Amino acid sequence: MKKIRDCIGHLACCGDAKTGYITSLYKGHRTSTYLAVGETFTIERPDTKTEITRITDSTFRVVSHPIAA
C-alpha cells in the first residue's frame, strides 16, 4: 500500500493501484473502497480537498488543494 499525502503533507489515505483498493482513516472513522480505472475518490478535510484518480493498474493521480477559510 502506498501512502498518499495531501498538499500540506498530511496522510490522506493509503492505496494499492494494482487492485484499486483505497483506505482512509480520520478521527477513528475508516472508509475504504475499490476504484476501477478512471474512477475518482474525493477526501475533504477541514483544510484540504484531495482527489485520487486511478489512472492505470500501476498509477494514481493525486490532485490536492487547500480549502479557503
PALUM-817139 format. One record per residue: z, y, x of N, C-alpha, C, O in turn. Coordinates in steps of 0.001 Angstrom, whole numbers, plus 524288, in hexadecimal, padded with zeros to 5 digits. Example, Ala and Ser with C-alpha at 12.3 -4.5 7.8 and 13.67 -1.06 7.14 Angstrom:
// residues 2
[rec [81E78, 7E9C6, 83386], [81E78, 7EE6C, 8300C], [81E78, 7F31C, 83390], [82111, 7F309, 8379C]]
[rec [81BA8, 7F736, 83232], [81BE4, 7FBDC, 83566], [81EBE, 8001E, 83264], [81F67, 80472, 83461]]
// end
This chain:
// residues 69
[rec [80000, 7FB68, 8034C], [80000, 80000, 80000], [80000, 804DD, 8037D], [802F1, 80537, 80747]]
[rec [7FCBB, 80879, 80227], [7FC42, 80D56, 80516], [7FF87, 8118C, 8025C], [7FF57, 81217, 7FD96]]
[rec [8027C, 8147C, 80568], [80576, 818D6, 80342], [801C1, 81D66, 8025A], [7FEB7, 81ECF, 805CE]]
[rec [80202, 81FAF, 7FDB9], [7FEB4, 82422, 7FC54], [80245, 828D0, 7FB78], [805CF, 828AA, 7F838]]
[rec [8014B, 82CF4, 7FE6C], [804A3, 8319C, 7FE34], [801CB, 83627, 7FB8F], [7FD00, 83688, 7FBAF]]
[rec [804EA, 83997, 7F928], [802A5, 83E2C, 7F695], [801CC, 84288, 7FA99], [802B1, 841CA, 7FF44]]
[rec [80016, 84706, 7F8BD], [7FE9B, 84B51, 7FC37], [80329, 84DB1, 7FF35], [80251, 8505F, 8031D]]
[rec [807F6, 84CC6, 7FD78], [80C6B, 84EDD, 80061], [80F5D, 84A9B, 8034B], [813AE, 84B7F, 80539]]
[rec [80D06, 845F4, 8039C], [80F2B, 841CD, 806D3], [812CD, 83DFB, 80423], [814B8, 83A5A, 806A5]]
[rec [813CD, 83EAE, 7FF1F], [81724, 83B04, 7FC4F], [81424, 83605, 7FB0C], [80F6B, 83627, 7FA25]]
[rec [816E5, 831A8, 7FAFC], [8147F, 82CAE, 7F990], [81333, 82CC9, 7F3BF], [816B8, 82D06, 7F07A]]
[rec [80E2E, 82C9C, 7F273], [80C85, 82CAC, 7ECF4], [80C83, 8272A, 7EAB8], [80E5A, 82649, 7E65D]]
[rec [80A6D, 82372, 7EDB8], [80A25, 81E08, 7EBEE], [8087D, 81A92, 7F070], [80798, 81C68, 7F4CB]]
[rec [8081A, 8158E, 7EF55], [805FE, 811CA, 7F307], [80186, 80F00, 7F059], [801C4, 80DF3, 7EBA9]]
[rec [7FD70, 80DCB, 7F349], [7F8F1, 80B4F, 7F0DF], [7F635, 80777, 7F466], [7F666, 807E3, 7F92F]]
[rec [7F3A9, 803B6, 7F1F8], [7F081, 7FFD0, 7F4AC], [7EAEC, 80057, 7F2A3], [7E9C8, 7FEBB, 7EE40]]
[rec [7E776, 80291, 7F5C8], [7E21B, 80392, 7F40F], [7DF1B, 7FE8B, 7F2EF], [7DB97, 7FE83, 7EFA7]]
[rec [7E073, 7FA4F, 7F59C], [7DDA1, 7F56A, 7F4CE], [7DE67, 7F357, 7EF40], [7DAAE, 7F18E, 7ECC9]]
[rec [7E33B, 7F392, 7ED49], [7E461, 7F1A6, 7E803], [7E45B, 7F5FC, 7E3EE], [7E3DB, 7F4E6, 7DF45]]
[rec [7E4E5, 7FAE2, 7E59D], [7E530, 7FF49, 7E205], [7EAA9, 80045, 7DFFB], [7EB63, 8037E, 7DC7D]]
[rec [7EE90, 7FD88, 7E21E], [7F3EF, 7FE09, 7E048], [7F667, 80307, 7E25E], [7F62D, 8041E, 7E70C]]
[rec [7F8C9, 80613, 7DED5], [7FB82, 80AEC, 7E028], [80103, 80A8E, 7DDE2], [801AB, 808DC, 7D96E]]
[rec [804F2, 80C1E, 7E0DF], [80A44, 80C54, 7DEDE], [80CDC, 81164, 7E0A2], [80C46, 8130E, 7E51B]]
[rec [80FBA, 813C9, 7DD0D], [8125B, 818B3, 7DE1D], [81800, 81843, 7DC45], [81907, 81640, 7D807]]
[rec [81BA7, 81A25, 7DF75], [8212D, 81A2C, 7DE16], [8231A, 81FBA, 7DE94], [822B5, 82219, 7E2BE]]
[rec [82535, 821D7, 7DA4D], [82717, 8273E, 7DA56], [82BF8, 82790, 7D6F8], [82BCA, 8266A, 7D24D]]
[rec [83048, 8291A, 7D948], [8354B, 829A7, 7D698], [836B4, 824C5, 7D383], [83877, 82520, 7CF0E]]
[rec [835ED, 82035, 7D5E2], [83771, 81B4F, 7D381], [83395, 81905, 7CFA5], [8348D, 814D3, 7CD81]]
[rec [82F3F, 81BA6, 7CEB2], [82B4A, 819CA, 7CB03], [82692, 817CB, 7CE0B], [8242F, 81AA8, 7D114]]
[rec [82544, 812D9, 7CD2D], [820D5, 8107B, 7CFDB], [81C31, 8103C, 7CC1B], [81CB5, 80E98, 7C79D]]
[rec [817B3, 811E1, 7CE07], [812CE, 81180, 7CB27], [80EF5, 80E94, 7CE99], [80E82, 80FAE, 7D342]]
[rec [80C2B, 80AD6, 7CC49], [8083F, 80806, 7CF56], [8038B, 806E0, 7CBEC], [803F2, 8066A, 7C727]]
[rec [7FF10, 8066B, 7CE81], [7FA31, 8056A, 7CBBE], [7F63D, 80322, 7CF8F], [7F701, 80344, 7D44E]]
[rec [7F20F, 80111, 7CD6F], [7ED9D, 7FF4B, 7D087], [7E906, 802D6, 7CF3B], [7E7CC, 803A4, 7CAA7]]
[rec [7E67B, 804F4, 7D336], [7E1EB, 80851, 7D27D], [7DCF6, 80547, 7D3A1], [7DCA0, 80286, 7D78E]]
[rec [7D921, 805C5, 7D036], [7D3EC, 803CA, 7D157], [7D132, 807C9, 7D4D2], [7D2E0, 80C48, 7D511]]
[rec [7CD21, 80645, 7D772], [7CA2B, 809EE, 7DAB0], [7C836, 80E5D, 7D72B], [7C5CD, 80D68, 7D31E]]
[rec [7C947, 81331, 7D8C3], [7C7BA, 817C7, 7D5C6], [7CC03, 819F8, 7D24F], [7CB76, 81E59, 7D066]]
[rec [7D03E, 81724, 7D16A], [7D47D, 8190A, 7CE20], [7D832, 81C7C, 7D139], [7D89B, 81C07, 7D5FE]]
[rec [7DAEB, 81FFC, 7CE68], [7DE7C, 823BB, 7D0CA], [7E3E8, 82334, 7CE6E], [7E47B, 8225C, 7C9BB]]
[rec [7E7E1, 823B4, 7D1BC], [7ED5B, 823B5, 7D021], [7EF97, 828FC, 7D1B9], [7EF06, 82A96, 7D638]]
[rec [7F221, 82BB6, 7CE16], [7F439, 830E8, 7CF27], [7FA27, 830C1, 7CF1E], [7FC90, 82E8D, 7CB96]]
[rec [7FC76, 83323, 7D31A], [80222, 83395, 7D381], [80376, 83962, 7D37C], [801D1, 83C4E, 7D6EF]]
[rec [80674, 83B05, 7CF8F], [80822, 84076, 7CF3E], [80DFB, 840A5, 7D024], [81102, 83E0D, 7CD74]]
[rec [80F7A, 843B5, 7D3E8], [814F8, 844A0, 7D520], [81601, 84A6E, 7D437], [81250, 84D64, 7D359]]
[rec [81AEC, 84C21, 7D463], [81C04, 851AC, 7D351], [81916, 85582, 7D6DA], [817FE, 859E8, 7D53F]]
[rec [817CE, 853E0, 7DBA9], [81555, 85789, 7DF55], [80FD2, 8560A, 7E10B], [80D41, 85918, 7E3BB]]
[rec [80DEE, 85161, 7DF8A], [808A9, 84FBB, 7E12F], [805F2, 84C86, 7DCF7], [80867, 84A56, 7D975]]
[rec [800D5, 84C56, 7DD74], [7FD96, 848E1, 7DA41], [7FA18, 845E5, 7DE0E], [7F759, 8483F, 7E13A]]
[rec [7FA3A, 840AE, 7DDB7], [7F751, 83D5D, 7E14F], [7F3E4, 839A4, 7DE37], [7F5C4, 836F6, 7DAB1]]
[rec [7EEE2, 83976, 7DF84], [7EB34, 835E9, 7DCFD], [7E94D, 831F1, 7E0FD], [7E73E, 8335D, 7E519]]
[rec [7EA04, 82CEF, 7DFBC], [7E850, 828B3, 7E327], [7E3D3, 825EE, 7E075], [7E476, 823FA, 7DC1C]]
[rec [7DF4B, 825BB, 7E2F6], [7DAAB, 8232A, 7E0D1], [7D92F, 81EAA, 7E466], [7D8D7, 81F4D, 7E927]]
[rec [7D84F, 81A22, 7E216], [7D690, 8159A, 7E52E], [7D0AA, 81608, 7E5D2], [7CDC3, 81568, 7E209]]
[rec [7CEE6, 81715, 7EA86], [7C95B, 817E7, 7EBAB], [7C694, 812B4, 7EC89], [7C275, 811BB, 7EA41]]
[rec [7C8CE, 80F65, 7EFCE], [7C69B, 80A38, 7F0EE], [7CB1D, 8065C, 7F167], [7CFA1, 807C4, 7F08B]]
[rec [7C9E4, 8018B, 7F2C1], [7CDF8, 7FDA0, 7F388], [7D130, 7FE97, 7F86E], [7D4D4, 7FBA7, 7F986]]
[rec [7CFEB, 802A0, 7FB5F], [7D2E6, 803B5, 80023], [7D49F, 80963, 8009E], [7D6EA, 80ADD, 80494]]
[rec [7D38D, 80CA3, 7FC9D], [7D488, 8123D, 7FD2C], [7D69B, 814BB, 7F82C], [7D49F, 813C5, 7F3E6]]
[rec [7DAA8, 817F5, 7F8CE], [7DC6E, 81B7E, 7F4B0], [7DAFF, 82106, 7F645], [7DB16, 8224D, 7FAE8]]
[rec [7D9AC, 82454, 7F27F], [7D919, 829F4, 7F37B], [7DDEC, 82C86, 7F127], [7DF3C, 82B94, 7ECA0]]
[rec [7E08C, 82FBE, 7F430], [7E54E, 8325F, 7F272], [7E449, 83832, 7F266], [7E2C6, 83A79, 7F65B]]
[rec [7E522, 83AA1, 7EDD2], [7E4A7, 84049, 7ED41], [7E9E3, 8422A, 7EB3D], [7EBA1, 8408B, 7E710]]
[rec [7EC67, 84599, 7EE37], [7F194, 84782, 7ECC2], [7F1CF, 84D5F, 7ED79], [7EF9B, 84F83, 7F12C]]
[rec [7F486, 84FF5, 7E9DE], [7F536, 85598, 7EA6F], [7FA58, 85735, 7E7FD], [7FC40, 854A1, 7E468]]
[rec [7FCA0, 85B82, 7E9EB], [8018E, 85D66, 7E7B3], [800A4, 85FA2, 7E241], [7FC6C, 8619C, 7E10D]]
[rec [804A7, 85F49, 7DF03], [80474, 86199, 7D9D3], [80716, 866E9, 7DA21], [80B61, 86767, 7DC3D]]
[rec [80481, 86AE0, 7D807], [8069C, 87028, 7D82D], [80B73, 87081, 7D4B7], [80BA9, 86E2C, 7D084]]
[rec [80F4A, 8736E, 7D687], [81447, 873ED, 7D3A7], [813D9, 87789, 7CF17], [817AC, 8785D, 7CC4C]]
// end
